[in-house]
Amino acid sequence: MATSLENGLVLGLLGTGKIGSAVMSGYCTPVADKSTWVPRHIYVSPRGADKAKALHARFPNHVTIAPTNQAVIDHSNIIFIGLLPDVARQELPLLNFPQNVTIVSMMATIPYQELLDLLRLPRSQVRTIPLPSSSRRTGPILAYPPHPFVRELLQQIGTPVMVNEEKEVTTLTGMTAMISFFYATCGTLQKWCVQNGVEEQASRDYVSSFFQSLADAGMISHEPFQDMAEEAATPGGLNEQTHRGLVASGAYELLLDEVETDVACAVCKKKGTFEQRIVCDGKDCEREYHMTCLKPPLVEVPSGEWFCPLCNLSRVASAFKRTPTNGSSFLQRGPSAVCPNEIPLPSPTVDESVQATPVASTSTRRDRKPTTDANLRRDSRGRGEEQPARPPPTVDLASEERCFLCGLGGELVVCEFPRCTKVYHQLCLGAFPFPTDEDTEWVCPRHSCVLSGRKEPPVQTSTKSIWHCLHCPVAVDDTVLPSHPALSKISRREKTMVCPHCNAPSPKVRLAKILERIWSVIATNRQGMPFCGPLLVGIDRPAEMDPHLLPLDLFQIIALVRNLRYSSEDAFVRDIHTVVETALVILKDQSAPLVEAAKTMSIVVREQMQYHQAQFQSIQTLMKHFYDGNDA
């Protein structure tokens, strides 16, 4: 294949993982009937040392391991990024990229807008999703947005499919859920051939070549696939009989249903099947995880049974008798009320892999055995044999045991909306919304549209009308759901989404999410309650204090956090110290326990600042470039 690419181009790779290694191997391996172009040299980062060494050992004349990520950037014309999402968010803002460099992101779970925010560069970046087949210079490579130069670059190792809208990337990656189905179909047909007297290798060669020829015809022809199917169905022939039988049985509708209901990763909540996933072996647990989303990430599939962090927590907890003490998992069905309809800011993303607990299957989800991914995914018991069907889903749902806002345990209030499993700390809601009338049911914020105020009907209908964010309490009615590039629809049937604030948060939103989590650590215990608001109610004020003054309290601070009023963590810390100092002035010697509790808040906030120091530095770097760029 002819190309106008220069032979002097130097490629750089940040993050030498499986996909990055496959892509670089493809560029180092000319294929006569596809492409023989190779770059002048490739620099790879030391991150992923084993794969980096393997690449260098295989292609010593083409690949050099750079000492640092910055060295990769300094030596390269084109930068491929294959870092893990958490690593990328920490390291990319600290690197210096030339303004004229072309960036090819291979980080499947980082949206395009977030990529722009992390890199702080003109729009010379492209988000791509290569497959391992790139090492053989074959297979599709999704790319957004269209970019002529990157298209030609990707043509050397596969078939670039460039789309005009980012949501098309999510839709097309759903097709990879059919990989297992395809191979199983080939295996079934080969088995039938062998049973009817065909030699095993001959049947394999024929089945593989047969489907390859069909795929080639689809690539060459511009005729609609449905028309090609009808033309192949000769009246009275085998194709017509098979096709009509599948139509009558609803097989094609079932196929679409399987694509639509692909199980989302339990951590990132994305259904994309372009990363390696693993399925928990816990009883009645059908959670699936991208191996890179686990903390720490899994490098390879472990032998034997594997239990997800949630099941591990349950297994440990079941060995102990629970008591309703502070910090326990005791669920308190508190007095009820209707929570405010609006939530100014989505709550922090809770890492379900370590902070949530198993919940029973909902009555709307079909019992299904997870299918394999684009890469290896374990079956429901970690072995290859068929497993017995799971018991039918239960109707009574078990409430979760961690606050949906902060992810911490303790005394929690259960949402009483039908089929809702969310629980909350009363203090995390930012007020005391619970009246003394115990006959009133309390419904959490997830069941009212934040834009229109419309309430979700408690009676389940065939079509749900309100979309729920999987990471925070934001809910939006279908009629007013905005079109936003960072809004990801996860399931149209269940009306689940990831809102823009959770999917591609701005630097201020990221800061607010961390500050909200720190606030929860300070406030959601019995020691923090007196300082929530009004401050130290019932305690006599000193004579010198203005009786009409409303001192700053923790509820006022969380309101500032959720309204994005803090531009730095320093202002948040100053306000916490103001609450502590005011409390000490009010208390004097009136209550030693409250004095100790106030001083403890200062200690906790100092420890939390140290713990999150690296994240704050990264956010401040992002914020500086983000707002400088907007001002320009």
C-alpha positions in Angstrom: 0.0 0.0 0.0 1.5 3.3 -1.1 1.8 6.0 1.6 3.0 9.6 1.8 4.3 9.2 5.4 7.9 10.2 5.9 10.4 7.5 6.6 12.0 9.8 9.2 9.0 9.9 11.6 9.8 8.9 15.2 7.1 7.4 17.3 6.8 7.6 21.1 4.8 5.3 23.4 3.8 6.4 27.0 2.7 3.3 28.8 3.9 0.0 27.4 0.9 -2.2 27.9 -0.7 -4.9 25.9 -2.4 -2.7 23.3 0.6 -0.3 23.1 3.0 -3.3 22.5 0.7 -4.7 19.8 0.6 -1.3 18.0 4.3 -0.8 18.1 4.9 -4.4 17.0 2.7 -3.8 14.0 4.7 -0.7 13.0 7.9 -2.7 13.3 6.6 -5.6 11.2 6.2 -4.9 7.5 3.5 -7.0 5.7 4.0 -7.2 1.9 0.4 -7.3 0.8 -0.7 -4.6 3.4 2.0 -2.1 4.3 5.8 -2.0 4.4 6.1 1.4 6.0 8.1 1.5 9.2 9.1 4.5 11.4 12.7 5.6 11.7 12.6 4.8 15.4 10.3 4.2 18.4 10.9 5.3 21.9 8.9 3.6 24.7 8.6 4.6 28.3 10.0 2.5 31.2 6.5 2.1 32.6 5.5 -1.5 31.9 9.1 -2.6 32.1 8.6 -6.2 31.1 6.7 -5.4 27.9 9.1 -2.6 27.1 12.1 -5.0 27.4 10.3 -7.6 25.3 9.7 -5.0 22.6 13.3 -3.9 22.6 14.5 -7.5 22.6 12.3 -8.3 19.6 13.1 -5.1 17.6 16.5 -3.9 18.9 17.2 -1.8 15.9 13.8 0.0 16.0 12.9 0.3 19.8 14.7 2.1 22.5 13.6 2.3 26.2 13.7 5.9 27.3 14.7 6.7 30.9 11.5 8.8 31.5 8.2 9.7 30.0 9.5 13.2 29.3 12.4 11.7 27.3 9.9 9.8 25.1 8.1 13.1 24.3 11.4 15.0 23.7 12.6 12.5 21.1 9.4 11.8 19.2 7.2 13.4 16.5 4.1 11.4 17.3 3.1 10.3 20.8 0.9 7.3 21.4 -0.5 7.2 25.0 -1.5 3.9 26.5 -1.4 4.7 30.2 -3.9 3.4 32.7 -6.6 6.1 33.4 -5.6 6.8 37.0 -1.9 7.0 36.0 -2.7 9.3 33.1 -4.7 11.7 35.3 -1.7 12.0 37.7 1.2 12.1 35.2 0.0 13.8 32.0 -0.5 17.3 33.5 3.1 17.2 34.8 4.6 16.5 31.4 5.6 19.2 28.8 4.3 18.5 25.3 5.5 20.5 22.3 2.6 22.5 20.7 3.1 20.9 17.3 3.1 17.3 18.4 0.4 14.9 17.3 -1.1 12.8 20.1 -2.8 9.4 19.5 -4.6 8.3 22.7 -5.2 4.6 23.1 -6.8 5.1 26.6 -10.2 3.7 25.9 -12.0 5.0 29.0 -10.8 8.6 28.9 -13.2 10.8 26.8 -11.9 13.3 24.3 -12.7 16.4 26.3 -10.9 15.0 29.3 -7.9 14.2 27.0 -7.8 17.9 25.9 -7.9 19.1 29.5 -5.1 16.7 30.5 -2.8 17.6 27.6 -3.5 21.4 27.4 -2.7 21.3 23.7 -4.4 22.5 20.5 -6.9 20.0 19.0 -4.2 17.8 17.4 -5.1 14.8 19.4 -7.1 11.7 18.3 -8.8 9.2 20.6 -8.4 5.7 19.2 -9.3 2.1 20.2 -7.0 -0.3 18.5 -7.3 -4.1 18.9 -4.5 -6.6 19.5 -4.7 -7.6 15.8 -2.9 -4.4 15.1 0.3 -6.4 15.7 -0.5 -8.2 12.4 -1.5 -5.0 10.6 -5.1 -5.9 10.4 -8.4 -5.2 12.1 -10.5 -2.1 12.7 -9.2 0.9 14.7 -11.8 3.3 15.9 -10.8 6.9 15.9 -12.3 10.3 16.9 -12.3 13.0 15.6 -11.4 12.5 11.9 -7.8 13.5 11.3 -6.2 12.9 7.8 -2.6 12.4 9.0 -3.6 10.1 11.8 -5.8 8.2 9.4 -2.9 7.5 7.1 -0.7 6.5 10.1 -3.3 4.0 11.3 -3.8 2.6 7.8 -0.3 1.1 8.1 -1.5 -1.3 10.9 -5.2 -1.8 10.2 -8.4 -0.3 9.0 -9.1 3.1 10.6 -12.8 3.8 11.2 -13.1 7.5 11.9 -16.3 8.8 13.3 -17.8 12.3 13.6 -19.3 12.0 17.0 -17.7 10.5 20.1 -20.9 8.6 21.1 -20.4 6.5 17.9 -17.2 5.1 19.5 -19.2 3.7 22.4 -21.8 2.2 20.1 -19.3 0.5 17.8 -17.2 -0.9 20.6 -20.3 -2.8 21.7 -19.8 -4.9 18.6 -16.8 -6.6 20.2 -19.3 -8.4 22.5 -19.8 -10.6 19.5 -16.3 -12.0 19.4 -17.1 -15.0 21.6 -20.3 -15.5 19.7 -18.4 -15.6 16.4 -15.8 -18.1 17.6 -18.5 -20.2 19.2 -20.5 -20.2 15.9 -17.3 -21.3 14.0 -16.7 -24.0 16.5 -20.2 -25.3 16.3 -20.1 -25.5 12.5 -16.7 -27.2 12.6 -18.0 -29.7 15.1 -20.9 -30.5 12.8 -18.5 -31.0 9.9 -16.3 -33.4 12.0 -19.4 -35.3 13.1 -20.3 -35.8 9.5 -17.0 -37.2 8.5 -14.8 -34.2 7.6 -11.2 -34.2 8.8 -10.8 -31.7 11.7 -8.1 -29.5 10.1 -9.9 -29.4 6.8 -13.2 -28.3 8.5 -11.3 -25.6 10.4 -9.6 -24.3 7.3 -12.9 -24.2 5.4 -14.9 -22.5 8.1 -12.3 -19.9 8.7 -11.8 -19.1 5.0 -15.6 -19.2 4.4 -16.2 -16.4 6.9 -13.2 -14.5 5.8 -14.5 -14.4 2.3 -17.9 -13.1 3.6 -16.1 -10.4 5.6 -14.1 -9.4 2.5 -17.2 -9.1 0.4 -18.8 -6.9 3.1 -15.7 -4.6 3.0 -15.7 -4.3 -0.8 -19.5 -3.9 -1.5 -21.5 -0.8 -0.7 -24.7 -2.8 -0.8 -26.7 -2.8 2.5 -26.1 -6.0 4.5 -29.8 -6.7 4.6 -30.0 -6.7 0.8 -26.9 -9.0 0.6 -28.7 -11.4 3.0 -31.8 -11.4 0.9 -29.9 -12.0 -2.3 -28.0 -15.0 -0.8 -31.3 -16.5 0.3 -32.1 -18.3 -2.9 -35.8 -19.4 -2.9 -36.1 -22.9 -1.7 -32.4 -23.1 -0.8 -30.6 -23.8 2.4 -29.8 -20.1 3.0 -33.5 -19.1 2.8 -34.6 -21.9 5.1 -31.9 -20.9 7.7 -32.6 -17.2 7.4 -36.4 -17.5 7.7 -36.0 -19.9 10.6 -33.8 -17.5 12.5 -36.2 -14.6 11.7 -39.2 -16.6 13.0 -37.4 -17.6 16.2 -36.5 -14.0 17.0 -32.7 -14.8 16.9 -31.7 -11.5 15.4 -33.7 -9.5 18.0 -32.0 -11.6 20.7 -28.6 -10.7 19.2 -29.4 -7.0 19.5 -30.6 -7.6 23.0 -27.4 -9.2 24.0 -25.4 -6.3 22.6 -27.6 -3.8 24.4 -27.5 -5.6 27.8 -23.7 -6.1 27.8 -22.7 -6.0 31.5 -21.0 -2.8 32.6 -17.7 -2.8 34.5 -18.5 -2.6 38.2 -16.0 0.2 38.7 -16.0 2.6 35.7 -19.6 1.6 34.8 -18.7 1.5 31.1 -19.9 -1.4 28.9 -17.1 -1.1 26.4 -15.7 -4.5 25.7 -12.3 -3.3 24.4 -10.4 -4.0 27.6 -9.7 -7.2 29.3 -12.4 -8.1 31.9 -12.8 -10.6 34.7 -15.9 -12.1 36.2 -16.3 -12.7 39.9 -16.7 -16.3 41.1 -18.8 -15.3 44.1 -22.1 -17.0 44.7 -24.9 -15.1 42.8 -22.4 -12.4 41.9 -22.3 -11.4 38.2 -20.1 -8.4 38.6 -17.5 -7.9 35.8 -14.4 -5.7 36.1 -12.0 -4.2 33.7 -8.7 -5.7 35.0 -7.2 -2.2 34.8 -10.0 -0.7 36.9 -9.2 -2.9 39.9 -7.0 -1.4 42.6 -4.3 -2.6 42.3 -4.8 -3.6 38.7 -4.7 -7.2 37.7 -1.9 -7.9 35.2 -3.1 -11.4 34.3 -6.0 -13.7 35.1 -5.3 -15.5 38.4 -5.5 -19.3 38.6 -8.4 -20.9 40.5 -11.3 -18.9 41.8 -11.3 -15.1 41.9 -13.5 -13.1 44.2 -14.2 -9.4 43.6 -13.5 -6.9 46.4 -17.1 -6.7 47.3 -17.5 -10.4 47.8 -14.2 -10.5 49.7 -15.6 -7.8 52.1 -18.8 -9.9 52.5 -16.8 -13.0 53.2 -14.8 -11.3 55.9 -17.8 -9.5 57.4 -19.9 -12.8 57.6 -17.3 -14.2 60.0 -18.1 -11.5 62.6 -21.3 -10.6 64.4 -22.4 -7.1 63.5 -23.2 -4.6 66.2 -24.7 -1.1 65.5 -21.7 0.8 66.7 -20.1 3.9 65.1 -18.4 2.8 61.9 -20.3 -0.4 61.6 -22.5 -1.4 58.7 -25.7 -1.0 60.7 -28.6 0.4 58.5 -30.9 2.8 60.2 -34.2 3.4 58.6 -34.5 7.0 59.7 -37.5 9.3 59.9 -38.6 10.1 56.4 -39.2 13.1 54.3 -38.8 14.2 50.7 -35.2 15.2 50.0 -34.6 18.4 48.1 -35.1 18.0 44.4 -31.9 19.7 43.3 -28.3 18.7 43.8 -25.9 21.4 42.7 -23.0 19.1 42.1 -22.8 15.3 41.6 -21.3 13.6 44.5 -17.8 12.0 44.4 -17.2 9.0 42.3 -17.3 6.0 44.7 -15.0 3.2 43.8 -17.5 0.4 44.0 -14.7 -2.2 43.9 -13.7 -1.3 47.4 -16.5 0.7 49.0 -19.8 -0.9 48.1 -21.4 -4.2 49.0 -23.2 -6.8 47.0 -26.8 -6.2 46.1 -29.4 -8.6 44.9 -30.2 -8.8 41.2 -33.0 -6.5 40.2 -36.2 -7.9 38.9 -35.7 -6.2 35.5 -32.4 -7.8 34.7 -32.5 -11.1 32.9 -30.5 -14.0 34.2 -27.6 -14.3 31.9 -24.1 -15.8 31.9 -21.5 -13.1 30.9 -20.0 -13.6 27.5 -16.3 -13.3 26.8 -14.7 -10.0 26.0 -12.5 -8.9 23.1 -9.8 -10.3 25.2 -9.9 -13.1 27.8 -12.7 -13.0 30.4 -13.3 -15.7 32.9 -16.6 -17.6 33.0 -18.8 -17.7 36.1 -16.6 -20.2 37.9 -13.1 -19.6 36.4 -13.2 -22.8 34.3 -14.2 -23.7 30.8 -17.1 -26.1 31.5 -20.8 -25.0 31.5 -22.2 -24.0 34.8 -25.8 -24.6 36.1 -28.2 -21.7 35.6 -28.2 -19.1 38.3 -31.3 -18.9 40.6 -33.9 -16.5 39.4 -33.6 -12.8 40.5 -35.2 -11.8 43.7 -37.8 -9.1 44.0 -36.8 -7.9 47.4 -33.6 -5.9 47.0 -31.0 -5.7 49.7 -30.0 -2.2 50.5 -26.3 -1.2 50.1 -24.2 -0.7 53.1 -22.1 2.3 52.1 -23.3 5.9 51.7 -23.9 6.6 48.0 -22.4 10.1 48.4 -19.2 9.4 50.3 -18.7 5.7 50.1 -18.3 5.3 53.9 -20.2 3.1 56.3 -21.9 3.9 59.6 -25.5 4.7 60.5 -27.3 5.1 57.2 -30.7 6.2 56.0 -32.4 3.8 53.5 -34.2 5.3 50.5 -37.8 3.9 50.5 -38.4 4.3 46.8 -39.4 0.9 45.2 -36.4 -1.0 43.8 -33.9 1.6 45.1 -31.0 0.2 47.1 -29.2 3.5 47.9 -28.4 4.5 51.4 -27.0 7.8 52.8 -25.6 9.5 55.8 -28.0 12.1 57.0 -25.2 14.6 57.3 -23.9 13.9 53.7 -27.2 15.2 52.4 -26.1 18.6 53.7 -29.1 19.3 56.0 -31.5 17.6 58.3 -34.4 16.9 55.9 -36.1 14.4 58.2 -39.4 15.4 60.0 -40.6 13.6 63.1 -43.5 12.0 61.2 -42.3 8.4 60.9 -45.2 7.5 58.7 -43.8 9.6 55.8 -41.6 7.7 53.4 -38.3 9.2 52.6 -37.1 9.2 49.0 -33.5 10.0 48.0 -32.6 12.7 45.4 -32.2 10.1 42.6 -35.9 10.1 42.0 -36.5 13.7 41.0 -35.2 15.4 37.8 -32.6 18.0 38.7 -33.7 20.2 35.7 -37.5 20.0 35.7 -38.3 18.8 39.2 -40.4 16.0 37.8 -40.7 13.1 40.2 -40.1 9.5 39.1 -43.3 7.4 39.4 -43.0 4.7 42.0 -45.0 2.2 40.0 -42.7 0.5 37.4 -43.8 1.0 33.8 -42.7 -0.7 30.6 -40.7 2.4 29.7 -38.7 4.3 32.3 -38.7 8.1 32.0 -35.8 9.3 34.2 -32.1 8.7 33.5 -29.9 8.0 36.6 -26.2 8.6 36.8 -24.4 5.5 38.1 -21.8 7.5 40.0 -23.9 10.3 41.7 -27.5 11.1 42.6 -28.1 13.2 39.5 -31.3 12.2 37.7 -32.7 13.8 34.5 -36.0 13.4 32.8 -35.8 12.0 29.3 -37.7 14.9 27.9 -35.1 17.5 29.1 -32.0 15.3 28.9 -29.4 17.6 27.3 -27.2 16.6 24.4 -23.7 16.7 25.8 -20.5 15.1 24.4 -19.4 14.0 27.8 -22.7 12.4 28.8 -22.5 8.6 28.3 -25.7 6.6 28.0 -25.0 3.2 29.5 -28.3 1.4 29.1 -31.4 2.7 27.3 -33.5 0.0 28.8 -32.5 0.8 32.4 -32.1 4.5 31.8 -28.6 4.6 33.3 -25.9 7.1 32.3 -22.7 8.7 33.5 -23.3 12.4 33.7 -20.8 14.9 32.3 -19.5 15.9 35.8 -18.6 12.3 36.5 -17.5 11.3 33.0 -15.2 14.3 32.2 -15.1 16.5 35.2 -13.6 20.0 34.9 -10.7 20.8 37.3 -13.1 22.6 39.7 -15.4 19.6 39.8 -12.5 17.3 40.5 -11.4 19.5 43.3 -14.9 19.6 44.7 -15.2 15.8 44.6 -12.1 15.4 46.7 -13.1 18.2 49.1 -16.5 16.6 49.5 -15.0 13.3 50.4 -12.7 15.0 53.0 -15.7 16.8 54.4 -17.5 13.5 54.8 -14.6 12.0 56.7 -14.8 15.0 59.1 -18.5 15.2 59.4 -20.0 11.8 59.2 -19.3 10.6 62.7 -20.8 11.5 66.1 -18.0 13.9 66.9 -18.7 16.0 63.8 -22.4 16.3 64.2 -22.4 19.3 66.7 -20.4 21.4 64.2 -22.7 20.7 61.2 -25.2 23.5 61.7 -26.2 25.6 63.3 -22.9 25.5 65.0 -23.1 24.1 68.6 -26.8 24.7 68.9 -27.9 24.9 72.6 -24.5 26.0 73.8 -24.4 29.5 75.4 -22.4 32.1 73.4 -19.8 34.3 75.1 -21.0 37.7 76.0 -18.6 39.3 73.5 -20.0 37.3 70.6 -22.7 39.0 68.5 -25.9 37.0 69.3 -27.3 37.7 65.8 -24.1 36.4 64.1 -24.6 33.0 62.3 -21.1 31.4 62.6 -19.7 29.3 59.8 -20.5 25.7 60.1 -19.9 22.4 58.3 -23.2 22.5 56.4 -22.3 25.9 55.0 -18.9 24.6 53.9 -20.4 21.6 52.1 -22.8 23.9 50.3 -19.9 26.0 49.1 -18.1 22.8 47.9 -21.2 21.6 46.0 -21.6 25.0 44.4 -18.0 25.0 43.2 -17.1 28.1 45.2 -13.6 26.8 46.1 -10.8 27.4 43.7 -8.2 25.8 45.9 -8.0 23.4 48.8 -6.3 26.1 50.9 -9.6 28.1 51.1 -11.4 24.9 52.2 -8.8 24.3 55.0 -9.1 27.9 56.2 -12.9 27.6 56.5 -12.5 24.3 58.5 -10.1 26.0 60.8 -12.5 28.9 61.2 -15.2 26.5 62.3 -12.8 24.9 64.8 -11.6 28.3 66.2 -15.1 29.6 66.5 -16.2 26.5 68.3 -13.3 26.7 70.8 -14.2 30.3 71.5 -17.9 29.3 72.2 -17.0 26.2 74.2 -14.1 27.5 76.4 -14.3 25.1 79.3 -17.9 24.1 79.0 -17.4 20.6 77.5 -14.1 18.8 77.3 -15.4 16.1 74.9 -16.6 18.8 72.4 -13.3 20.7 72.7 -11.5 17.5 71.9 -13.8 16.8 69.0 -13.2 20.3 67.6 -9.4 19.9 67.8 -9.7 16.4 66.1 -11.3 18.1 63.1 -8.1 20.1 62.6 -6.0 17.0 62.8 -8.2 15.1 60.4 -8.2 17.8 57.8 -4.4 18.1 58.0 -4.0 14.3 57.5 -6.4 14.4 54.5 -4.5 17.2 52.9 -1.3 15.2 53.1 -3.0 12.1 51.8 -4.4 13.9 48.7 -1.4 16.2 48.1 -0.4 14.7 44.8 -4.0 15.0 43.5 -4.2 18.6 44.6 -1.0 19.5 42.8 -2.3 17.8 39.6 -5.6 19.6 39.8 -4.0 23.0 40.4 -1.8 22.5 37.3 -4.9 21.5 35.3 -6.9 24.5 36.7 -4.2 27.0 35.7 -4.0 25.8 32.1 -7.8 25.3 31.9 -8.7 28.8 32.9 -5.8 30.4 31.1 -6.9 28.7 28.0 -10.5 29.9 28.5 -9.4 33.5 29.1 -7.4 33.4 25.9 
